[in-house]
Amino acid sequence: MKTIGIGTGLAFAGLILSWIIWGLEESYTIPAGLGLLFLILMVFASGAMVSGSEMRANYATETKEGRKDRMEITKGAFLLALPNLLIAGLLYFSIH
């Protein structure tokens, strides 16, 4: 729950910064960029971008603690990305 609050705070800070820099018409830009950045981090942390043989090698050599840590990073990145993308999407579709 704390991670969603941090993501929402980042989204509103990005919203205000975008509004100051580019005006109301482009106020969704920084929250959208932050959301995409956290999504990319989530994809790389989850290991979704590797081939089948690399995935098999990762599971064979990875410890349970390492896998748990990797999944926590993935979950945290998703929970940071979610409010940013929701706010950016709502702003984009309400402005345009």
A tleap script that builds the chain and sets N, CA, C and O, in Angstrom:
source leaprc.protein.ff14SB
mol = sequence {
  NMET LYS THR ILE GLY ILE GLY THR GLY LEU
  ALA PHE ALA GLY LEU ILE LEU SER TRP ILE
  ILE TRP GLY LEU GLU GLU SER TYR THR ILE
  PRO ALA GLY LEU GLY LEU LEU PHE LEU ILE
  LEU MET VAL PHE ALA SER GLY ALA MET VAL
  SER GLY SER GLU MET ARG ALA ASN TYR ALA
  THR GLU THR LYS GLU GLY ARG LYS ASP ARG
  MET GLU ILE THR LYS GLY ALA PHE LEU LEU
  ALA LEU PRO ASN LEU LEU ILE ALA GLY LEU
  LEU TYR PHE SER ILE CHIE
}
set mol.1.N position { 0.819 -1.186 0.000 }
set mol.1.CA position { 0.000 0.000 0.000 }
set mol.1.C position { 0.868 1.257 0.000 }
set mol.1.O position { 0.512 2.268 -0.605 }
set mol.2.N position { 2.018 1.181 0.690 }
set mol.2.CA position { 2.923 2.315 0.732 }
set mol.2.C position { 3.482 2.606 -0.659 }
set mol.2.O position { 3.698 3.767 -1.006 }
set mol.3.N position { 3.717 1.571 -1.452 }
set mol.3.CA position { 4.281 1.742 -2.788 }
set mol.3.C position { 3.297 2.459 -3.708 }
set mol.3.O position { 3.708 3.292 -4.516 }
set mol.4.N position { 2.023 2.153 -3.601 }
set mol.4.CA position { 1.020 2.845 -4.414 }
set mol.4.C position { 0.958 4.323 -4.026 }
set mol.4.O position { 0.790 5.184 -4.890 }
set mol.5.N position { 1.090 4.618 -2.746 }
set mol.5.CA position { 1.119 6.006 -2.291 }
set mol.5.C position { 2.322 6.760 -2.839 }
set mol.5.O position { 2.208 7.919 -3.237 }
set mol.6.N position { 3.472 6.100 -2.858 }
set mol.6.CA position { 4.668 6.720 -3.424 }
set mol.6.C position { 4.475 6.952 -4.918 }
set mol.6.O position { 4.843 8.007 -5.435 }
set mol.7.N position { 3.903 5.974 -5.612 }
set mol.7.CA position { 3.640 6.126 -7.041 }
set mol.7.C position { 2.664 7.254 -7.320 }
set mol.7.O position { 2.830 7.995 -8.289 }
set mol.8.N position { 1.649 7.390 -6.482 }
set mol.8.CA position { 0.687 8.479 -6.648 }
set mol.8.C position { 1.346 9.827 -6.391 }
set mol.8.O position { 1.085 10.796 -7.105 }
set mol.9.N position { 2.196 9.889 -5.377 }
set mol.9.CA position { 2.925 11.124 -5.101 }
set mol.9.C position { 3.841 11.510 -6.254 }
set mol.9.O position { 3.919 12.680 -6.626 }
set mol.10.N position { 4.537 10.520 -6.822 }
set mol.10.CA position { 5.378 10.788 -7.992 }
set mol.10.C position { 4.547 11.252 -9.176 }
set mol.10.O position { 4.968 12.133 -9.927 }
set mol.11.N position { 3.373 10.666 -9.345 }
set mol.11.CA position { 2.501 11.050 -10.458 }
set mol.11.C position { 2.041 12.497 -10.303 }
set mol.11.O position { 2.058 13.254 -11.273 }
set mol.12.N position { 1.633 12.891 -9.103 }
set mol.12.CA position { 1.186 14.265 -8.900 }
set mol.12.C position { 2.339 15.258 -8.992 }
set mol.12.O position { 2.161 16.366 -9.498 }
set mol.13.N position { 3.526 14.870 -8.503 }
set mol.13.CA position { 4.689 15.745 -8.650 }
set mol.13.C position { 5.034 15.908 -10.133 }
set mol.13.O position { 5.345 17.012 -10.580 }
set mol.14.N position { 4.981 14.811 -10.896 }
set mol.14.CA position { 5.218 14.893 -12.333 }
set mol.14.C position { 4.161 15.706 -13.046 }
set mol.14.O position { 4.461 16.435 -13.991 }
set mol.15.N position { 2.931 15.584 -12.598 }
set mol.15.CA position { 1.831 16.363 -13.162 }
set mol.15.C position { 2.064 17.855 -12.979 }
set mol.15.O position { 1.908 18.638 -13.916 }
set mol.16.N position { 2.434 18.235 -11.777 }
set mol.16.CA position { 2.682 19.653 -11.496 }
set mol.16.C position { 3.892 20.151 -12.287 }
set mol.16.O position { 3.859 21.247 -12.847 }
set mol.17.N position { 4.945 19.359 -12.334 }
set mol.17.CA position { 6.135 19.747 -13.086 }
set mol.17.C position { 5.837 19.860 -14.584 }
set mol.17.O position { 6.294 20.800 -15.233 }
set mol.18.N position { 5.086 18.926 -15.128 }
set mol.18.CA position { 4.692 18.998 -16.542 }
set mol.18.C position { 3.839 20.225 -16.812 }
set mol.18.O position { 3.995 20.881 -17.841 }
set mol.19.N position { 2.945 20.533 -15.895 }
set mol.19.CA position { 2.072 21.690 -16.056 }
set mol.19.C position { 2.894 22.981 -16.056 }
set mol.19.O position { 2.619 23.897 -16.830 }
set mol.20.N position { 3.907 23.046 -15.180 }
set mol.20.CA position { 4.767 24.229 -15.127 }
set mol.20.C position { 5.597 24.350 -16.408 }
set mol.20.O position { 5.738 25.444 -16.953 }
set mol.21.N position { 6.144 23.233 -16.888 }
set mol.21.CA position { 7.041 23.272 -18.049 }
set mol.21.C position { 6.273 23.447 -19.352 }
set mol.21.O position { 6.599 24.335 -20.140 }
set mol.22.N position { 5.256 22.616 -19.595 }
set mol.22.CA position { 4.600 22.582 -20.897 }
set mol.22.C position { 3.168 23.130 -20.908 }
set mol.22.O position { 2.592 23.301 -21.982 }
set mol.23.N position { 2.607 23.396 -19.785 }
set mol.23.CA position { 1.236 23.885 -19.741 }
set mol.23.C position { 0.240 22.746 -19.578 }
set mol.23.O position { 0.620 21.577 -19.503 }
set mol.24.N position { -1.019 23.098 -19.525 }
set mol.24.CA position { -2.086 22.129 -19.253 }
set mol.24.C position { -2.246 21.091 -20.366 }
set mol.24.O position { -2.604 19.945 -20.093 }
set mol.25.N position { -1.988 21.475 -21.600 }
set mol.25.CA position { -2.195 20.563 -22.735 }
set mol.25.C position { -1.271 19.348 -22.706 }
set mol.25.O position { -1.627 18.289 -23.222 }
set mol.26.N position { -0.094 19.491 -22.109 }
set mol.26.CA position { 0.877 18.392 -22.059 }
set mol.26.C position { 1.155 17.962 -20.616 }
set mol.26.O position { 2.245 17.466 -20.329 }
set mol.27.N position { 0.223 18.136 -19.728 }
set mol.27.CA position { 0.462 17.855 -18.309 }
set mol.27.C position { 0.553 16.368 -17.992 }
set mol.27.O position { 0.916 16.002 -16.874 }
set mol.28.N position { 0.237 15.518 -18.935 }
set mol.28.CA position { 0.317 14.067 -18.726 }
set mol.28.C position { 1.685 13.501 -19.083 }
set mol.28.O position { 1.913 12.310 -18.871 }
set mol.29.N position { 2.593 14.293 -19.607 }
set mol.29.CA position { 3.838 13.807 -20.186 }
set mol.29.C position { 4.753 13.138 -19.156 }
set mol.29.O position { 5.174 12.001 -19.367 }
set mol.30.N position { 5.065 13.799 -18.074 }
set mol.30.CA position { 5.985 13.228 -17.088 }
set mol.30.C position { 5.366 12.024 -16.367 }
set mol.30.O position { 6.062 11.024 -16.196 }
set mol.31.N position { 4.092 12.062 -15.933 }
set mol.31.CA position { 3.528 10.842 -15.340 }
set mol.31.C position { 3.529 9.652 -16.308 }
set mol.31.O position { 3.749 8.515 -15.890 }
set mol.32.N position { 3.285 9.907 -17.589 }
set mol.32.CA position { 3.321 8.819 -18.572 }
set mol.32.C position { 4.735 8.273 -18.719 }
set mol.32.O position { 4.933 7.061 -18.803 }
set mol.33.N position { 5.712 9.165 -18.749 }
set mol.33.CA position { 7.105 8.725 -18.852 }
set mol.33.C position { 7.543 7.927 -17.640 }
set mol.33.O position { 8.233 6.916 -17.775 }
set mol.34.N position { 7.147 8.373 -16.456 }
set mol.34.CA position { 7.477 7.625 -15.242 }
set mol.34.C position { 6.811 6.248 -15.252 }
set mol.34.O position { 7.427 5.250 -14.878 }
set mol.35.N position { 5.563 6.205 -15.678 }
set mol.35.CA position { 4.858 4.924 -15.750 }
set mol.35.C position { 5.536 3.965 -16.703 }
set mol.35.O position { 5.691 2.784 -16.390 }
set mol.36.N position { 5.945 4.457 -17.870 }
set mol.36.CA position { 6.645 3.599 -18.825 }
set mol.36.C position { 8.003 3.156 -18.294 }
set mol.36.O position { 8.409 2.012 -18.499 }
set mol.37.N position { 8.702 4.051 -17.617 }
set mol.37.CA position { 9.992 3.699 -17.020 }
set mol.37.C position { 9.838 2.564 -16.003 }
set mol.37.O position { 10.620 1.614 -16.002 }
set mol.38.N position { 8.827 2.670 -15.142 }
set mol.38.CA position { 8.600 1.622 -14.144 }
set mol.38.C position { 8.121 0.318 -14.792 }
set mol.38.O position { 8.439 -0.765 -14.302 }
set mol.39.N position { 7.363 0.412 -15.884 }
set mol.39.CA position { 6.961 -0.800 -16.602 }
set mol.39.C position { 8.162 -1.505 -17.223 }
set mol.39.O position { 8.249 -2.732 -17.184 }
set mol.40.N position { 9.077 -0.744 -17.789 }
set mol.40.CA position { 10.282 -1.336 -18.373 }
set mol.40.C position { 11.114 -1.998 -17.282 }
set mol.40.O position { 11.635 -3.096 -17.477 }
set mol.41.N position { 11.240 -1.333 -16.131 }
set mol.41.CA position { 11.945 -1.932 -14.999 }
set mol.41.C position { 11.271 -3.227 -14.568 }
set mol.41.O position { 11.945 -4.209 -14.259 }
set mol.42.N position { 9.951 -3.230 -14.547 }
set mol.42.CA position { 9.204 -4.423 -14.155 }
set mol.42.C position { 9.465 -5.584 -15.113 }
set mol.42.O position { 9.667 -6.719 -14.681 }
set mol.43.N position { 9.458 -5.296 -16.411 }
set mol.43.CA position { 9.666 -6.347 -17.405 }
set mol.43.C position { 11.063 -6.943 -17.279 }
set mol.43.O position { 11.229 -8.161 -17.331 }
set mol.44.N position { 12.065 -6.085 -17.113 }
set mol.44.CA position { 13.426 -6.603 -16.989 }
set mol.44.C position { 13.634 -7.334 -15.671 }
set mol.44.O position { 14.324 -8.353 -15.638 }
set mol.45.N position { 13.053 -6.839 -14.591 }
set mol.45.CA position { 13.209 -7.500 -13.292 }
set mol.45.C position { 12.503 -8.849 -13.257 }
set mol.45.O position { 12.956 -9.768 -12.575 }
set mol.46.N position { 11.404 -8.975 -13.980 }
set mol.46.CA position { 10.668 -10.240 -13.963 }
set mol.46.C position { 11.351 -11.315 -14.794 }
set mol.46.O position { 11.096 -12.504 -14.603 }
set mol.47.N position { 12.214 -10.908 -15.713 }
set mol.47.CA position { 12.873 -11.878 -16.579 }
set mol.47.C position { 12.038 -12.251 -17.777 }
set mol.47.O position { 12.264 -13.300 -18.380 }
set mol.48.N position { 11.085 -11.427 -18.139 }
set mol.48.CA position { 10.178 -11.739 -19.238 }
set mol.48.C position { 10.820 -11.551 -20.606 }
set mol.48.O position { 10.247 -11.979 -21.607 }
set mol.49.N position { 11.972 -10.934 -20.680 }
set mol.49.CA position { 12.590 -10.628 -21.964 }
set mol.49.C position { 13.670 -11.633 -22.372 }
set mol.49.O position { 14.462 -11.350 -23.272 }
set mol.50.N position { 13.712 -12.771 -21.742 }
set mol.50.CA position { 14.735 -13.764 -22.072 }
set mol.50.C position { 14.110 -14.914 -22.855 }
set mol.50.O position { 12.894 -15.107 -22.843 }
set mol.51.N position { 14.962 -15.668 -23.530 }
set mol.51.CA position { 14.475 -16.814 -24.294 }
set mol.51.C position { 14.195 -17.989 -23.354 }
set mol.51.O position { 14.460 -17.921 -22.154 }
set mol.52.N position { 13.667 -19.042 -23.914 }
set mol.52.CA position { 13.323 -20.220 -23.112 }
set mol.52.C position { 14.516 -20.868 -22.453 }
set mol.52.O position { 14.446 -21.257 -21.288 }
set mol.53.N position { 15.622 -20.993 -23.187 }
set mol.53.CA position { 16.804 -21.627 -22.608 }
set mol.53.C position { 17.419 -20.751 -21.517 }
set mol.53.O position { 17.930 -21.269 -20.524 }
set mol.54.N position { 17.374 -19.444 -21.691 }
set mol.54.CA position { 17.878 -18.551 -20.651 }
set mol.54.C position { 16.986 -18.599 -19.412 }
set mol.54.O position { 17.482 -18.550 -18.286 }
set mol.55.N position { 15.684 -18.694 -19.615 }
set mol.55.CA position { 14.753 -18.796 -18.494 }
set mol.55.C position { 14.997 -20.091 -17.715 }
set mol.55.O position { 14.996 -20.091 -16.484 }
set mol.56.N position { 15.203 -21.176 -18.431 }
set mol.56.CA position { 15.482 -22.457 -17.782 }
set mol.56.C position { 16.784 -22.379 -16.985 }
set mol.56.O position { 16.861 -22.900 -15.872 }
set mol.57.N position { 17.809 -21.730 -17.549 }
set mol.57.CA position { 19.076 -21.580 -16.838 }
set mol.57.C position { 18.905 -20.709 -15.597 }
set mol.57.O position { 19.505 -20.976 -14.556 }
set mol.58.N position { 18.087 -19.669 -15.713 }
set mol.58.CA position { 17.846 -18.812 -14.547 }
set mol.58.C position { 17.172 -19.583 -13.424 }
set mol.58.O position { 17.574 -19.468 -12.266 }
set mol.59.N position { 16.154 -20.366 -13.751 }
set mol.59.CA position { 15.461 -21.129 -12.713 }
set mol.59.C position { 16.343 -22.218 -12.126 }
set mol.59.O position { 16.205 -22.553 -10.949 }
set mol.60.N position { 17.247 -22.778 -12.924 }
set mol.60.CA position { 18.114 -23.837 -12.425 }
set mol.60.C position { 19.180 -23.302 -11.471 }
set mol.60.O position { 19.579 -24.001 -10.539 }
set mol.61.N position { 19.645 -22.072 -11.692 }
set mol.61.CA position { 20.747 -21.543 -10.887 }
set mol.61.C position { 20.304 -20.535 -9.834 }
set mol.61.O position { 21.101 -20.153 -8.978 }
set mol.62.N position { 19.056 -20.102 -9.881 }
set mol.62.CA position { 18.585 -19.074 -8.966 }
set mol.62.C position { 18.086 -19.695 -7.666 }
set mol.62.O position { 17.423 -20.732 -7.679 }
set mol.63.N position { 18.405 -19.062 -6.561 }
set mol.63.CA position { 17.917 -19.548 -5.271 }
set mol.63.C position { 16.489 -19.052 -5.041 }
set mol.63.O position { 16.011 -18.152 -5.730 }
set mol.64.N position { 15.822 -19.655 -4.062 }
set mol.64.CA position { 14.459 -19.217 -3.744 }
set mol.64.C position { 14.446 -17.785 -3.227 }
set mol.64.O position { 13.521 -17.025 -3.514 }
set mol.65.N position { 15.475 -17.415 -2.462 }
set mol.65.CA position { 15.546 -16.045 -1.956 }
set mol.65.C position { 15.759 -15.051 -3.099 }
set mol.65.O position { 15.165 -13.973 -3.111 }
set mol.66.N position { 16.610 -15.420 -4.058 }
set mol.66.CA position { 16.848 -14.558 -5.215 }
set mol.66.C position { 15.594 -14.376 -6.049 }
set mol.66.O position { 15.300 -13.270 -6.503 }
set mol.67.N position { 14.853 -15.462 -6.253 }
set mol.67.CA position { 13.596 -15.388 -7.006 }
set mol.67.C position { 12.568 -14.539 -6.258 }
set mol.67.O position { 11.832 -13.761 -6.864 }
set mol.68.N position { 12.528 -14.699 -4.936 }
set mol.68.CA position { 11.597 -13.902 -4.136 }
set mol.68.C position { 11.950 -12.417 -4.219 }
set mol.68.O position { 11.063 -11.575 -4.357 }
set mol.69.N position { 13.242 -12.095 -4.134 }
set mol.69.CA position { 13.674 -10.701 -4.257 }
set mol.69.C position { 13.333 -10.130 -5.628 }
set mol.69.O position { 12.891 -8.986 -5.733 }
set mol.70.N position { 13.535 -10.921 -6.677 }
set mol.70.CA position { 13.235 -10.477 -8.041 }
set mol.70.C position { 11.739 -10.218 -8.208 }
set mol.70.O position { 11.348 -9.245 -8.852 }
set mol.71.N position { 10.917 -11.067 -7.645 }
set mol.71.CA position { 9.472 -10.876 -7.740 }
set mol.71.C position { 9.003 -9.682 -6.905 }
set mol.71.O position { 8.030 -9.022 -7.273 }
set mol.72.N position { 9.673 -9.396 -5.795 }
set mol.72.CA position { 9.341 -8.205 -5.005 }
set mol.72.C position { 9.655 -6.931 -5.786 }
set mol.72.O position { 8.893 -5.965 -5.743 }
set mol.73.N position { 10.784 -6.935 -6.502 }
set mol.73.CA position { 11.133 -5.782 -7.338 }
set mol.73.C position { 10.099 -5.625 -8.445 }
set mol.73.O position { 9.676 -4.510 -8.751 }
set mol.74.N position { 9.693 -6.737 -9.044 }
set mol.74.CA position { 8.684 -6.697 -10.105 }
set mol.74.C position { 7.367 -6.140 -9.581 }
set mol.74.O position { 6.747 -5.288 -10.217 }
set mol.75.N position { 6.948 -6.622 -8.429 }
set mol.75.CA position { 5.695 -6.154 -7.828 }
set mol.75.C position { 5.775 -4.675 -7.465 }
set mol.75.O position { 4.828 -3.926 -7.704 }
set mol.76.N position { 6.897 -4.251 -6.892 }
set mol.76.CA position { 7.071 -2.849 -6.530 }
set mol.76.C position { 7.059 -1.934 -7.747 }
set mol.76.O position { 6.456 -0.861 -7.716 }
set mol.77.N position { 7.729 -2.361 -8.823 }
set mol.77.CA position { 7.753 -1.551 -10.042 }
set mol.77.C position { 6.353 -1.443 -10.638 }
set mol.77.O position { 5.973 -0.383 -11.137 }
set mol.78.N position { 5.586 -2.524 -10.592 }
set mol.78.CA position { 4.207 -2.470 -11.097 }
set mol.78.C position { 3.353 -1.523 -10.269 }
set mol.78.O position { 2.573 -0.742 -10.814 }
set mol.79.N position { 3.503 -1.593 -8.951 }
set mol.79.CA position { 2.697 -0.734 -8.081 }
set mol.79.C position { 3.106 0.732 -8.186 }
set mol.79.O position { 2.297 1.613 -7.897 }
set mol.80.N position { 4.343 1.011 -8.593 }
set mol.80.CA position { 4.753 2.386 -8.858 }
set mol.80.C position { 4.240 2.859 -10.220 }
set mol.80.O position { 3.893 4.028 -10.383 }
set mol.81.N position { 4.192 1.954 -11.191 }
set mol.81.CA position { 3.768 2.317 -12.542 }
set mol.81.C position { 2.264 2.539 -12.629 }
set mol.81.O position { 1.808 3.408 -13.371 }
set mol.82.N position { 1.504 1.774 -11.889 }
set mol.82.CA position { 0.045 1.807 -12.010 }
set mol.82.C position { -0.576 3.193 -11.799 }
set mol.82.O position { -1.308 3.650 -12.677 }
set mol.83.N position { -0.321 3.885 -10.683 }
set mol.83.CA position { -0.952 5.200 -10.530 }
set mol.83.C position { -0.459 6.222 -11.557 }
set mol.83.O position { -1.220 7.089 -11.988 }
set mol.84.N position { 0.818 6.117 -11.950 }
set mol.84.CA position { 1.338 7.035 -12.956 }
set mol.84.C position { 0.619 6.859 -14.283 }
set mol.84.O position { 0.241 7.842 -14.921 }
set mol.85.N position { 0.428 5.625 -14.700 }
set mol.85.CA position { -0.234 5.378 -15.977 }
set mol.85.C position { -1.724 5.715 -15.916 }
set mol.85.O position { -2.287 6.215 -16.890 }
set mol.86.N position { -2.362 5.445 -14.777 }
set mol.86.CA position { -3.777 5.783 -14.634 }
set mol.86.C position { -4.000 7.293 -14.690 }
set mol.86.O position { -4.908 7.763 -15.375 }
set mol.87.N position { -3.186 8.040 -13.984 }
set mol.87.CA position { -3.334 9.495 -13.987 }
set mol.87.C position { -3.007 10.059 -15.364 }
set mol.87.O position { -3.707 10.947 -15.851 }
set mol.88.N position { -1.948 9.551 -15.995 }
set mol.88.CA position { -1.587 10.027 -17.340 }
set mol.88.C position { -2.699 9.704 -18.340 }
set mol.88.O position { -3.031 10.538 -19.182 }
set mol.89.N position { -3.268 8.518 -18.255 }
set mol.89.CA position { -4.351 8.144 -19.164 }
set mol.89.C position { -5.598 8.972 -18.954 }
set mol.89.O position { -6.217 9.416 -19.921 }
set mol.90.N position { -5.977 9.185 -17.707 }
set mol.90.CA position { -7.151 10.014 -17.426 }
set mol.90.C position { -6.954 11.447 -17.918 }
set mol.90.O position { -7.866 12.048 -18.486 }
set mol.91.N position { -5.763 11.984 -17.696 }
set mol.91.CA position { -5.487 13.338 -18.170 }
set mol.91.C position { -5.494 13.409 -19.687 }
set mol.91.O position { -6.065 14.333 -20.268 }
set mol.92.N position { -4.871 12.449 -20.319 }
set mol.92.CA position { -4.790 12.467 -21.780 }
set mol.92.C position { -6.183 12.427 -22.409 }
set mol.92.O position { -6.494 13.220 -23.298 }
set mol.93.N position { -7.019 11.495 -21.939 }
set mol.93.CA position { -8.340 11.348 -22.538 }
set mol.93.C position { -9.308 12.450 -22.124 }
set mol.93.O position { -10.286 12.697 -22.829 }
set mol.94.N position { -9.061 13.115 -21.005 }
set mol.94.CA position { -9.931 14.233 -20.636 }
set mol.94.C position { -9.526 15.529 -21.353 }
set mol.94.O position { -10.370 16.395 -21.582 }
set mol.95.N position { -8.253 15.664 -21.705 }
set mol.95.CA position { -7.783 16.874 -22.395 }
set mol.95.C position { -8.023 16.768 -23.895 }
set mol.95.O position { -8.452 17.733 -24.527 }
set mol.96.N position { -7.746 15.594 -24.468 }
set mol.96.CA position { -7.825 15.453 -25.937 }
set mol.96.C position { -9.128 14.849 -26.344 }
set mol.96.O position { -9.373 14.654 -27.535 }
savepdb mol mol.pdb
quit
